[in-house]
């Protein structure tokens, strides 16, 4: 995928069949490969059974749902970009590319439906649909993404108390420790205000996170090893910050363009206000 983005040309008007075939083949192989890998690795340790539903809408203070929305949005945005690079017209690229994230995450949700540990979640599907719709609607209405869903992470002390759930190492904790994750919506200021003196790359960003979570619905008192887990309160956190839209930074370097486009799902650390249920407002000169 990174190679295709390196050659991306938004002004392409005719379908490039070689590029389109490469995109379809790459996406198909990745789709089948990732689902097959999840089926044999991620779900292999869990007992499989009949397809069933599971209501997890109140778990993890909805951090998992925001994560589904972000994943569907970013995958859909990527699908739109590579189809436009292939010369597909903007409307078709928006529809067909935008549903890429929804299709992929729907496949994962079906696998969840056969797992005894989880189940098919309508809440997850709603979040997936909302994320894909956000990418599609902006492409159709504005012909670009003026509001980008982003992600940031900082390490916390929570995994050391329950590593089997929150990650046994730093890499695993990025995916599993919801306490360290923050999801953002970055709105491009130039697109909103149309003021000429505002830099093209400057955005304002609103964020959401939650903390104090050792489990989905509630916090256990001991972990799998039988060690005690401290008693802490679970609460939500909200943020207001500045951000940089890396794709709007002017450069003639194809290498930099590829790097900026690839990394633009990450919220850039910037001065931030945090609104917390227990501690009120806190200012951070730099927040990750």
Secondary structure, 3 states (H helix, E strand, C coil): CHHHHHCCCCCCCCCCHHHHHHHHHHHHHHHHHHHHHHHHHHCCCCCECCCCECCCCCHHHHHHHHHHHHHHHHHHHHHHHHHHHCCCCHHHHHHHHHCHHHHHHHHHHHHHHCECCCCECHHHHHHHHHHHHHHHHHHHHHCCCCEEEEEEECCCCHHHCCHHHHCCCHHHHHHHCHHHEEEEEEEEHHHHHCCCCCCCCEEEEEEEEEECCCCCCCCCCECCCCCECCCCCCEEEEEEEEEECHHHCCCCCHHHHHHHHHHCCECCCEEEEEEECCCEEEEEEEEC
